[in-house]
Amino acid sequence: MRHPLLNIIVLSIKIYRPFCKYLCPLGAIYGLFNKYSLYRYEIDYDKCIKCDLCHKKCDMNVVVHETPNSVECIRCGKCIKVCPKNAIKTTFAKNIDLNKKSNV
């Protein structure tokens, strides 16, 4: 029987942050709050060409242009840096539901 730490070390060679992504209870709790976070990623769909560079660069395997505030996103910013059209922005949202239209 292998030691659990050895398993995590071996998994780390093949998977980016296996403990954080699959085992860490704190990461799971933080991930649940991504949906309600004030610090958010927004996609300008008029600029986005769906080249998939953001997804390819994401170590957490998030499809950023589809789910920019995924529970797996760790907000590293790599997707923002590789976007050729600068379609991904960070924002501090006052309104939790960004899809809801205001009455103003």
Jmol script that loads the backbone (N, CA, C; Angstrom):
load data "model"
ATOM      1  N   MET A   1       0.844  -1.189   0.000  1.00  0.00           N
ATOM      2  CA  MET A   1       0.000   0.000   0.000  1.00  0.00           C
ATOM      3  C   MET A   1       0.882   1.243   0.000  1.00  0.00           C
ATOM      4  N   ARG A   2       0.580   2.173  -0.870  1.00  0.00           N
ATOM      5  CA  ARG A   2       1.360   3.402  -0.974  1.00  0.00           C
ATOM      6  C   ARG A   2       0.956   4.397   0.107  1.00  0.00           C
ATOM      7  N   HIS A   3       1.859   5.240   0.404  1.00  0.00           N
ATOM      8  CA  HIS A   3       1.606   6.319   1.345  1.00  0.00           C
ATOM      9  C   HIS A   3       0.816   7.419   0.621  1.00  0.00           C
ATOM     10  N   PRO A   4      -0.200   8.026   1.253  1.00  0.00           N
ATOM     11  CA  PRO A   4      -1.008   9.059   0.588  1.00  0.00           C
ATOM     12  C   PRO A   4      -0.181  10.228   0.058  1.00  0.00           C
ATOM     13  N   LEU A   5       0.844  10.633   0.786  1.00  0.00           N
ATOM     14  CA  LEU A   5       1.677  11.740   0.333  1.00  0.00           C
ATOM     15  C   LEU A   5       2.398  11.377  -0.965  1.00  0.00           C
ATOM     16  N   LEU A   6       2.838  10.133  -1.070  1.00  0.00           N
ATOM     17  CA  LEU A   6       3.493   9.676  -2.285  1.00  0.00           C
ATOM     18  C   LEU A   6       2.523   9.716  -3.466  1.00  0.00           C
ATOM     19  N   ASN A   7       1.266   9.356  -3.227  1.00  0.00           N
ATOM     20  CA  ASN A   7       0.249   9.426  -4.279  1.00  0.00           C
ATOM     21  C   ASN A   7       0.075  10.856  -4.778  1.00  0.00           C
ATOM     22  N   ILE A   8       0.026  11.812  -3.864  1.00  0.00           N
ATOM     23  CA  ILE A   8      -0.133  13.213  -4.242  1.00  0.00           C
ATOM     24  C   ILE A   8       1.084  13.701  -5.019  1.00  0.00           C
ATOM     25  N   ILE A   9       2.258  13.284  -4.610  1.00  0.00           N
ATOM     26  CA  ILE A   9       3.471  13.681  -5.326  1.00  0.00           C
ATOM     27  C   ILE A   9       3.463  13.134  -6.749  1.00  0.00           C
ATOM     28  N   VAL A  10       3.083  11.886  -6.893  1.00  0.00           N
ATOM     29  CA  VAL A  10       3.021  11.280  -8.228  1.00  0.00           C
ATOM     30  C   VAL A  10       1.952  11.973  -9.074  1.00  0.00           C
ATOM     31  N   LEU A  11       0.792  12.246  -8.497  1.00  0.00           N
ATOM     32  CA  LEU A  11      -0.260  12.952  -9.229  1.00  0.00           C
ATOM     33  C   LEU A  11       0.173  14.356  -9.642  1.00  0.00           C
ATOM     34  N   SER A  12       1.017  14.988  -8.822  1.00  0.00           N
ATOM     35  CA  SER A  12       1.490  16.341  -9.121  1.00  0.00           C
ATOM     36  C   SER A  12       2.315  16.391 -10.398  1.00  0.00           C
ATOM     37  N   ILE A  13       2.880  15.292 -10.772  1.00  0.00           N
ATOM     38  CA  ILE A  13       3.652  15.242 -12.007  1.00  0.00           C
ATOM     39  C   ILE A  13       2.726  15.311 -13.221  1.00  0.00           C
ATOM     40  N   LYS A  14       1.542  14.723 -13.096  1.00  0.00           N
ATOM     41  CA  LYS A  14       0.617  14.654 -14.227  1.00  0.00           C
ATOM     42  C   LYS A  14      -0.478  15.712 -14.187  1.00  0.00           C
ATOM     43  N   ILE A  15      -0.889  16.125 -13.006  1.00  0.00           N
ATOM     44  CA  ILE A  15      -2.016  17.052 -12.851  1.00  0.00           C
ATOM     45  C   ILE A  15      -1.545  18.277 -12.072  1.00  0.00           C
ATOM     46  N   TYR A  16      -1.904  19.459 -12.555  1.00  0.00           N
ATOM     47  CA  TYR A  16      -1.563  20.696 -11.867  1.00  0.00           C
ATOM     48  C   TYR A  16      -2.394  20.828 -10.595  1.00  0.00           C
ATOM     49  N   ARG A  17      -1.749  20.963  -9.468  1.00  0.00           N
ATOM     50  CA  ARG A  17      -2.383  21.133  -8.153  1.00  0.00           C
ATOM     51  C   ARG A  17      -3.435  20.076  -7.833  1.00  0.00           C
ATOM     52  N   PRO A  18      -3.087  18.813  -7.824  1.00  0.00           N
ATOM     53  CA  PRO A  18      -4.102  17.780  -7.566  1.00  0.00           C
ATOM     54  C   PRO A  18      -4.714  17.873  -6.173  1.00  0.00           C
ATOM     55  N   PHE A  19      -3.905  18.219  -5.172  1.00  0.00           N
ATOM     56  CA  PHE A  19      -4.462  18.321  -3.822  1.00  0.00           C
ATOM     57  C   PHE A  19      -5.478  19.453  -3.771  1.00  0.00           C
ATOM     58  N   CYS A  20      -5.100  20.610  -4.295  1.00  0.00           N
ATOM     59  CA  CYS A  20      -5.993  21.773  -4.261  1.00  0.00           C
ATOM     60  C   CYS A  20      -7.262  21.525  -5.074  1.00  0.00           C
ATOM     61  N   LYS A  21      -7.100  20.871  -6.217  1.00  0.00           N
ATOM     62  CA  LYS A  21      -8.220  20.697  -7.134  1.00  0.00           C
ATOM     63  C   LYS A  21      -9.203  19.622  -6.681  1.00  0.00           C
ATOM     64  N   TYR A  22      -8.701  18.550  -6.064  1.00  0.00           N
ATOM     65  CA  TYR A  22      -9.570  17.407  -5.762  1.00  0.00           C
ATOM     66  C   TYR A  22      -9.730  17.065  -4.276  1.00  0.00           C
ATOM     67  N   LEU A  23      -8.790  17.461  -3.429  1.00  0.00           N
ATOM     68  CA  LEU A  23      -8.822  16.993  -2.046  1.00  0.00           C
ATOM     69  C   LEU A  23      -8.996  18.080  -0.989  1.00  0.00           C
ATOM     70  N   CYS A  24      -8.556  19.282  -1.273  1.00  0.00           N
ATOM     71  CA  CYS A  24      -8.535  20.333  -0.249  1.00  0.00           C
ATOM     72  C   CYS A  24      -9.944  20.822   0.089  1.00  0.00           C
ATOM     73  N   PRO A  25     -10.375  20.680   1.332  1.00  0.00           N
ATOM     74  CA  PRO A  25     -11.705  21.160   1.702  1.00  0.00           C
ATOM     75  C   PRO A  25     -11.796  22.689   1.677  1.00  0.00           C
ATOM     76  N   LEU A  26     -10.712  23.378   1.969  1.00  0.00           N
ATOM     77  CA  LEU A  26     -10.725  24.840   1.942  1.00  0.00           C
ATOM     78  C   LEU A  26     -10.906  25.342   0.511  1.00  0.00           C
ATOM     79  N   GLY A  27     -10.248  24.685  -0.445  1.00  0.00           N
ATOM     80  CA  GLY A  27     -10.419  25.037  -1.854  1.00  0.00           C
ATOM     81  C   GLY A  27     -11.856  24.862  -2.315  1.00  0.00           C
ATOM     82  N   ALA A  28     -12.504  23.828  -1.832  1.00  0.00           N
ATOM     83  CA  ALA A  28     -13.909  23.584  -2.179  1.00  0.00           C
ATOM     84  C   ALA A  28     -14.800  24.692  -1.627  1.00  0.00           C
ATOM     85  N   ILE A  29     -14.531  25.105  -0.417  1.00  0.00           N
ATOM     86  CA  ILE A  29     -15.319  26.189   0.193  1.00  0.00           C
ATOM     87  C   ILE A  29     -15.096  27.496  -0.560  1.00  0.00           C
ATOM     88  N   TYR A  30     -13.831  27.814  -0.867  1.00  0.00           N
ATOM     89  CA  TYR A  30     -13.530  29.022  -1.633  1.00  0.00           C
ATOM     90  C   TYR A  30     -14.212  28.973  -3.000  1.00  0.00           C
ATOM     91  N   GLY A  31     -14.179  27.799  -3.635  1.00  0.00           N
ATOM     92  CA  GLY A  31     -14.790  27.639  -4.947  1.00  0.00           C
ATOM     93  C   GLY A  31     -16.283  27.926  -4.935  1.00  0.00           C
ATOM     94  N   LEU A  32     -16.955  27.524  -3.871  1.00  0.00           N
ATOM     95  CA  LEU A  32     -18.391  27.785  -3.769  1.00  0.00           C
ATOM     96  C   LEU A  32     -18.688  29.274  -3.734  1.00  0.00           C
ATOM     97  N   PHE A  33     -17.757  30.063  -3.198  1.00  0.00           N
ATOM     98  CA  PHE A  33     -17.970  31.499  -3.090  1.00  0.00           C
ATOM     99  C   PHE A  33     -17.575  32.260  -4.348  1.00  0.00           C
ATOM    100  N   ASN A  34     -16.966  31.589  -5.345  1.00  0.00           N
ATOM    101  CA  ASN A  34     -16.647  32.267  -6.603  1.00  0.00           C
ATOM    102  C   ASN A  34     -17.905  32.853  -7.237  1.00  0.00           C
ATOM    103  N   LYS A  35     -19.005  32.156  -7.099  1.00  0.00           N
ATOM    104  CA  LYS A  35     -20.274  32.611  -7.674  1.00  0.00           C
ATOM    105  C   LYS A  35     -20.736  33.927  -7.045  1.00  0.00           C
ATOM    106  N   TYR A  36     -20.376  34.151  -5.793  1.00  0.00           N
ATOM    107  CA  TYR A  36     -20.844  35.328  -5.067  1.00  0.00           C
ATOM    108  C   TYR A  36     -19.744  36.353  -4.809  1.00  0.00           C
ATOM    109  N   SER A  37     -18.581  36.122  -5.356  1.00  0.00           N
ATOM    110  CA  SER A  37     -17.431  36.985  -5.114  1.00  0.00           C
ATOM    111  C   SER A  37     -17.641  38.372  -5.717  1.00  0.00           C
ATOM    112  N   LEU A  38     -17.132  39.382  -5.053  1.00  0.00           N
ATOM    113  CA  LEU A  38     -17.165  40.729  -5.607  1.00  0.00           C
ATOM    114  C   LEU A  38     -16.077  40.913  -6.661  1.00  0.00           C
ATOM    115  N   TYR A  39     -14.969  40.176  -6.528  1.00  0.00           N
ATOM    116  CA  TYR A  39     -13.900  40.206  -7.515  1.00  0.00           C
ATOM    117  C   TYR A  39     -14.221  39.161  -8.575  1.00  0.00           C
ATOM    118  N   ARG A  40     -14.510  39.614  -9.783  1.00  0.00           N
ATOM    119  CA  ARG A  40     -15.020  38.721 -10.814  1.00  0.00           C
ATOM    120  C   ARG A  40     -14.280  38.922 -12.131  1.00  0.00           C
ATOM    121  N   TYR A  41     -14.396  37.937 -12.982  1.00  0.00           N
ATOM    122  CA  TYR A  41     -13.935  38.044 -14.359  1.00  0.00           C
ATOM    123  C   TYR A  41     -15.161  38.293 -15.227  1.00  0.00           C
ATOM    124  N   GLU A  42     -15.028  39.199 -16.167  1.00  0.00           N
ATOM    125  CA  GLU A  42     -16.095  39.474 -17.111  1.00  0.00           C
ATOM    126  C   GLU A  42     -15.558  39.295 -18.521  1.00  0.00           C
ATOM    127  N   ILE A  43     -16.377  38.751 -19.385  1.00  0.00           N
ATOM    128  CA  ILE A  43     -16.008  38.551 -20.776  1.00  0.00           C
ATOM    129  C   ILE A  43     -16.770  39.557 -21.629  1.00  0.00           C
ATOM    130  N   ASP A  44     -16.046  40.288 -22.452  1.00  0.00           N
ATOM    131  CA  ASP A  44     -16.672  41.167 -23.431  1.00  0.00           C
ATOM    132  C   ASP A  44     -16.901  40.312 -24.677  1.00  0.00           C
ATOM    133  N   TYR A  45     -18.114  39.818 -24.829  1.00  0.00           N
ATOM    134  CA  TYR A  45     -18.424  38.883 -25.906  1.00  0.00           C
ATOM    135  C   TYR A  45     -18.375  39.542 -27.284  1.00  0.00           C
ATOM    136  N   ASP A  46     -18.414  40.861 -27.331  1.00  0.00           N
ATOM    137  CA  ASP A  46     -18.245  41.551 -28.612  1.00  0.00           C
ATOM    138  C   ASP A  46     -16.793  41.468 -29.087  1.00  0.00           C
ATOM    139  N   LYS A  47     -15.858  41.399 -28.135  1.00  0.00           N
ATOM    140  CA  LYS A  47     -14.438  41.297 -28.473  1.00  0.00           C
ATOM    141  C   LYS A  47     -13.965  39.844 -28.591  1.00  0.00           C
ATOM    142  N   CYS A  48     -14.589  38.946 -27.827  1.00  0.00           N
ATOM    143  CA  CYS A  48     -14.139  37.552 -27.756  1.00  0.00           C
ATOM    144  C   CYS A  48     -14.297  36.857 -29.105  1.00  0.00           C
ATOM    145  N   ILE A  49     -13.222  36.242 -29.581  1.00  0.00           N
ATOM    146  CA  ILE A  49     -13.256  35.523 -30.856  1.00  0.00           C
ATOM    147  C   ILE A  49     -13.283  34.008 -30.644  1.00  0.00           C
ATOM    148  N   LYS A  50     -13.425  33.602 -29.389  1.00  0.00           N
ATOM    149  CA  LYS A  50     -13.492  32.180 -29.010  1.00  0.00           C
ATOM    150  C   LYS A  50     -12.331  31.366 -29.584  1.00  0.00           C
ATOM    151  N   CYS A  51     -11.140  31.943 -29.454  1.00  0.00           N
ATOM    152  CA  CYS A  51      -9.929  31.279 -29.955  1.00  0.00           C
ATOM    153  C   CYS A  51      -9.470  30.160 -29.035  1.00  0.00           C
ATOM    154  N   ASP A  52     -10.016  30.140 -27.812  1.00  0.00           N
ATOM    155  CA  ASP A  52      -9.733  29.098 -26.836  1.00  0.00           C
ATOM    156  C   ASP A  52      -8.341  29.190 -26.215  1.00  0.00           C
ATOM    157  N   LEU A  53      -7.621  30.294 -26.448  1.00  0.00           N
ATOM    158  CA  LEU A  53      -6.308  30.460 -25.830  1.00  0.00           C
ATOM    159  C   LEU A  53      -6.417  30.545 -24.309  1.00  0.00           C
ATOM    160  N   CYS A  54      -7.487  31.160 -23.824  1.00  0.00           N
ATOM    161  CA  CYS A  54      -7.678  31.275 -22.371  1.00  0.00           C
ATOM    162  C   CYS A  54      -7.827  29.892 -21.744  1.00  0.00           C
ATOM    163  N   HIS A  55      -8.583  29.034 -22.390  1.00  0.00           N
ATOM    164  CA  HIS A  55      -8.789  27.674 -21.887  1.00  0.00           C
ATOM    165  C   HIS A  55      -7.492  26.871 -21.951  1.00  0.00           C
ATOM    166  N   LYS A  56      -6.753  27.016 -23.027  1.00  0.00           N
ATOM    167  CA  LYS A  56      -5.497  26.280 -23.183  1.00  0.00           C
ATOM    168  C   LYS A  56      -4.460  26.718 -22.155  1.00  0.00           C
ATOM    169  N   LYS A  57      -4.477  27.993 -21.778  1.00  0.00           N
ATOM    170  CA  LYS A  57      -3.502  28.511 -20.812  1.00  0.00           C
ATOM    171  C   LYS A  57      -3.900  28.220 -19.368  1.00  0.00           C
ATOM    172  N   CYS A  58      -5.176  27.977 -19.124  1.00  0.00           N
ATOM    173  CA  CYS A  58      -5.678  27.777 -17.765  1.00  0.00           C
ATOM    174  C   CYS A  58      -5.188  26.451 -17.190  1.00  0.00           C
ATOM    175  N   ASP A  59      -4.437  26.525 -16.099  1.00  0.00           N
ATOM    176  CA  ASP A  59      -3.930  25.328 -15.432  1.00  0.00           C
ATOM    177  C   ASP A  59      -5.027  24.546 -14.719  1.00  0.00           C
ATOM    178  N   MET A  60      -6.132  25.194 -14.431  1.00  0.00           N
ATOM    179  CA  MET A  60      -7.239  24.532 -13.748  1.00  0.00           C
ATOM    180  C   MET A  60      -8.272  23.989 -14.744  1.00  0.00           C
ATOM    181  N   ASN A  61      -7.986  24.128 -16.036  1.00  0.00           N
ATOM    182  CA  ASN A  61      -8.817  23.586 -17.113  1.00  0.00           C
ATOM    183  C   ASN A  61     -10.218  24.202 -17.142  1.00  0.00           C
ATOM    184  N   VAL A  62     -10.293  25.497 -16.878  1.00  0.00           N
ATOM    185  CA  VAL A  62     -11.560  26.218 -16.931  1.00  0.00           C
ATOM    186  C   VAL A  62     -11.755  26.748 -18.353  1.00  0.00           C
ATOM    187  N   VAL A  63     -12.943  26.577 -18.899  1.00  0.00           N
ATOM    188  CA  VAL A  63     -13.272  27.166 -20.197  1.00  0.00           C
ATOM    189  C   VAL A  63     -13.726  28.596 -19.904  1.00  0.00           C
ATOM    190  N   VAL A  64     -12.762  29.491 -19.895  1.00  0.00           N
ATOM    191  CA  VAL A  64     -12.969  30.846 -19.378  1.00  0.00           C
ATOM    192  C   VAL A  64     -14.032  31.609 -20.152  1.00  0.00           C
ATOM    193  N   HIS A  65     -14.044  31.513 -21.474  1.00  0.00           N
ATOM    194  CA  HIS A  65     -15.016  32.300 -22.244  1.00  0.00           C
ATOM    195  C   HIS A  65     -16.446  31.788 -22.066  1.00  0.00           C
ATOM    196  N   GLU A  66     -16.614  30.613 -21.486  1.00  0.00           N
ATOM    197  CA  GLU A  66     -17.963  30.095 -21.199  1.00  0.00           C
ATOM    198  C   GLU A  66     -18.344  30.285 -19.734  1.00  0.00           C
ATOM    199  N   THR A  67     -17.410  30.007 -18.821  1.00  0.00           N
ATOM    200  CA  THR A  67     -17.678  30.124 -17.383  1.00  0.00           C
ATOM    201  C   THR A  67     -16.535  30.875 -16.708  1.00  0.00           C
ATOM    202  N   PRO A  68     -16.498  32.196 -16.866  1.00  0.00           N
ATOM    203  CA  PRO A  68     -15.373  32.961 -16.333  1.00  0.00           C
ATOM    204  C   PRO A  68     -15.256  32.927 -14.809  1.00  0.00           C
ATOM    205  N   ASN A  69     -16.318  32.683 -14.102  1.00  0.00           N
ATOM    206  CA  ASN A  69     -16.289  32.647 -12.637  1.00  0.00           C
ATOM    207  C   ASN A  69     -16.585  31.245 -12.127  1.00  0.00           C
ATOM    208  N   SER A  70     -15.979  30.272 -12.778  1.00  0.00           N
ATOM    209  CA  SER A  70     -16.143  28.871 -12.421  1.00  0.00           C
ATOM    210  C   SER A  70     -15.664  28.616 -10.992  1.00  0.00           C
ATOM    211  N   VAL A  71     -16.237  27.593 -10.353  1.00  0.00           N
ATOM    212  CA  VAL A  71     -15.822  27.247  -8.995  1.00  0.00           C
ATOM    213  C   VAL A  71     -14.380  26.748  -8.971  1.00  0.00           C
ATOM    214  N   GLU A  72     -13.843  26.311 -10.100  1.00  0.00           N
ATOM    215  CA  GLU A  72     -12.468  25.826 -10.150  1.00  0.00           C
ATOM    216  C   GLU A  72     -11.447  26.935 -10.418  1.00  0.00           C
ATOM    217  N   CYS A  73     -11.905  28.105 -10.792  1.00  0.00           N
ATOM    218  CA  CYS A  73     -11.002  29.220 -11.112  1.00  0.00           C
ATOM    219  C   CYS A  73     -10.296  29.714  -9.853  1.00  0.00           C
ATOM    220  N   ILE A  74      -8.962  29.866  -9.947  1.00  0.00           N
ATOM    221  CA  ILE A  74      -8.182  30.356  -8.811  1.00  0.00           C
ATOM    222  C   ILE A  74      -7.731  31.796  -9.016  1.00  0.00           C
ATOM    223  N   ARG A  75      -8.236  32.437 -10.055  1.00  0.00           N
ATOM    224  CA  ARG A  75      -7.973  33.853 -10.348  1.00  0.00           C
ATOM    225  C   ARG A  75      -6.475  34.158 -10.505  1.00  0.00           C
ATOM    226  N   CYS A  76      -5.784  33.294 -11.238  1.00  0.00           N
ATOM    227  CA  CYS A  76      -4.341  33.498 -11.436  1.00  0.00           C
ATOM    228  C   CYS A  76      -4.053  34.587 -12.469  1.00  0.00           C
ATOM    229  N   GLY A  77      -4.993  34.836 -13.383  1.00  0.00           N
ATOM    230  CA  GLY A  77      -4.849  35.892 -14.370  1.00  0.00           C
ATOM    231  C   GLY A  77      -4.138  35.489 -15.651  1.00  0.00           C
ATOM    232  N   LYS A  78      -3.770  34.229 -15.777  1.00  0.00           N
ATOM    233  CA  LYS A  78      -3.074  33.792 -16.994  1.00  0.00           C
ATOM    234  C   LYS A  78      -3.962  33.948 -18.225  1.00  0.00           C
ATOM    235  N   CYS A  79      -5.246  33.723 -18.073  1.00  0.00           N
ATOM    236  CA  CYS A  79      -6.172  33.852 -19.200  1.00  0.00           C
ATOM    237  C   CYS A  79      -6.227  35.301 -19.693  1.00  0.00           C
ATOM    238  N   ILE A  80      -6.164  36.238 -18.781  1.00  0.00           N
ATOM    239  CA  ILE A  80      -6.205  37.653 -19.147  1.00  0.00           C
ATOM    240  C   ILE A  80      -4.972  38.023 -19.969  1.00  0.00           C
ATOM    241  N   LYS A  81      -3.830  37.493 -19.556  1.00  0.00           N
ATOM    242  CA  LYS A  81      -2.571  37.821 -20.239  1.00  0.00           C
ATOM    243  C   LYS A  81      -2.502  37.278 -21.658  1.00  0.00           C
ATOM    244  N   VAL A  82      -3.120  36.125 -21.925  1.00  0.00           N
ATOM    245  CA  VAL A  82      -3.000  35.517 -23.257  1.00  0.00           C
ATOM    246  C   VAL A  82      -4.111  35.932 -24.217  1.00  0.00           C
ATOM    247  N   CYS A  83      -5.131  36.586 -23.741  1.00  0.00           N
ATOM    248  CA  CYS A  83      -6.249  36.962 -24.602  1.00  0.00           C
ATOM    249  C   CYS A  83      -5.785  37.982 -25.646  1.00  0.00           C
ATOM    250  N   PRO A  84      -5.845  37.630 -26.934  1.00  0.00           N
ATOM    251  CA  PRO A  84      -5.350  38.537 -27.976  1.00  0.00           C
ATOM    252  C   PRO A  84      -6.232  39.768 -28.195  1.00  0.00           C
ATOM    253  N   LYS A  85      -7.470  39.713 -27.759  1.00  0.00           N
ATOM    254  CA  LYS A  85      -8.413  40.820 -27.967  1.00  0.00           C
ATOM    255  C   LYS A  85      -8.738  41.575 -26.684  1.00  0.00           C
ATOM    256  N   ASN A  86      -8.062  41.236 -25.584  1.00  0.00           N
ATOM    257  CA  ASN A  86      -8.332  41.859 -24.277  1.00  0.00           C
ATOM    258  C   ASN A  86      -9.816  41.797 -23.926  1.00  0.00           C
ATOM    259  N   ALA A  87     -10.410  40.634 -24.145  1.00  0.00           N
ATOM    260  CA  ALA A  87     -11.838  40.461 -23.895  1.00  0.00           C
ATOM    261  C   ALA A  87     -12.147  40.068 -22.455  1.00  0.00           C
ATOM    262  N   ILE A  88     -11.127  39.712 -21.667  1.00  0.00           N
ATOM    263  CA  ILE A  88     -11.343  39.293 -20.282  1.00  0.00           C
ATOM    264  C   ILE A  88     -10.888  40.414 -19.361  1.00  0.00           C
ATOM    265  N   LYS A  89     -11.775  40.849 -18.511  1.00  0.00           N
ATOM    266  CA  LYS A  89     -11.481  41.934 -17.572  1.00  0.00           C
ATOM    267  C   LYS A  89     -11.800  41.489 -16.154  1.00  0.00           C
ATOM    268  N   THR A  90     -11.143  42.105 -15.199  1.00  0.00           N
ATOM    269  CA  THR A  90     -11.494  41.883 -13.792  1.00  0.00           C
ATOM    270  C   THR A  90     -12.312  43.074 -13.334  1.00  0.00           C
ATOM    271  N   THR A  91     -13.192  42.807 -12.411  1.00  0.00           N
ATOM    272  CA  THR A  91     -14.042  43.873 -11.910  1.00  0.00           C
ATOM    273  C   THR A  91     -14.445  43.582 -10.473  1.00  0.00           C
ATOM    274  N   PHE A  92     -14.766  44.608  -9.763  1.00  0.00           N
ATOM    275  CA  PHE A  92     -15.384  44.465  -8.453  1.00  0.00           C
ATOM    276  C   PHE A  92     -16.858  44.765  -8.651  1.00  0.00           C
ATOM    277  N   ALA A  93     -17.670  43.726  -8.675  1.00  0.00           N
ATOM    278  CA  ALA A  93     -19.093  43.861  -8.965  1.00  0.00           C
ATOM    279  C   ALA A  93     -19.868  44.217  -7.708  1.00  0.00           C
ATOM    280  N   LYS A  94     -20.740  45.184  -7.840  1.00  0.00           N
ATOM    281  CA  LYS A  94     -21.636  45.513  -6.735  1.00  0.00           C
ATOM    282  C   LYS A  94     -22.852  44.599  -6.759  1.00  0.00           C
ATOM    283  N   ASN A  95     -23.237  44.177  -7.953  1.00  0.00           N
ATOM    284  CA  ASN A  95     -24.395  43.311  -8.122  1.00  0.00           C
ATOM    285  C   ASN A  95     -23.900  41.879  -8.294  1.00  0.00           C
ATOM    286  N   ILE A  96     -24.358  40.967  -7.472  1.00  0.00           N
ATOM    287  CA  ILE A  96     -23.899  39.586  -7.507  1.00  0.00           C
ATOM    288  C   ILE A  96     -24.295  38.916  -8.820  1.00  0.00           C
ATOM    289  N   ASP A  97     -25.496  39.121  -9.282  1.00  0.00           N
ATOM    290  CA  ASP A  97     -25.940  38.503 -10.538  1.00  0.00           C
ATOM    291  C   ASP A  97     -25.657  39.462 -11.678  1.00  0.00           C
ATOM    292  N   LEU A  98     -24.562  39.235 -12.382  1.00  0.00           N
ATOM    293  CA  LEU A  98     -24.163  40.126 -13.455  1.00  0.00           C
ATOM    294  C   LEU A  98     -25.042  39.989 -14.689  1.00  0.00           C
ATOM    295  N   ASN A  99     -25.790  38.911 -14.793  1.00  0.00           N
ATOM    296  CA  ASN A  99     -26.664  38.712 -15.948  1.00  0.00           C
ATOM    297  C   ASN A  99     -28.001  39.449 -15.803  1.00  0.00           C
ATOM    298  N   LYS A 100     -28.315  39.849 -14.586  1.00  0.00           N
ATOM    299  CA  LYS A 100     -29.571  40.539 -14.329  1.00  0.00           C
ATOM    300  C   LYS A 100     -29.455  41.982 -14.835  1.00  0.00           C
ATOM    301  N   LYS A 101     -30.453  42.434 -15.558  1.00  0.00           N
ATOM    302  CA  LYS A 101     -30.445  43.806 -16.080  1.00  0.00           C
ATOM    303  C   LYS A 101     -31.044  44.733 -15.033  1.00  0.00           C
ATOM    304  N   SER A 102     -30.434  45.916 -14.916  1.00  0.00           N
ATOM    305  CA  SER A 102     -30.962  46.880 -13.951  1.00  0.00           C
ATOM    306  C   SER A 102     -32.157  47.615 -14.550  1.00  0.00           C
ATOM    307  N   ASN A 103     -32.949  48.199 -13.696  1.00  0.00           N
ATOM    308  CA  ASN A 103     -34.136  48.925 -14.129  1.00  0.00           C
ATOM    309  C   ASN A 103     -33.856  50.385 -14.398  1.00  0.00           C
ATOM    310  N   VAL A 104     -32.611  50.787 -14.381  1.00  0.00           N
ATOM    311  CA  VAL A 104     -32.260  52.197 -14.571  1.00  0.00           C
ATOM    312  C   VAL A 104     -32.210  52.549 -16.025  1.00  0.00           C
TER     313      VAL A 104
END
end "model"
wireframe off; spacefill off
backbone 0.3
color backbone group
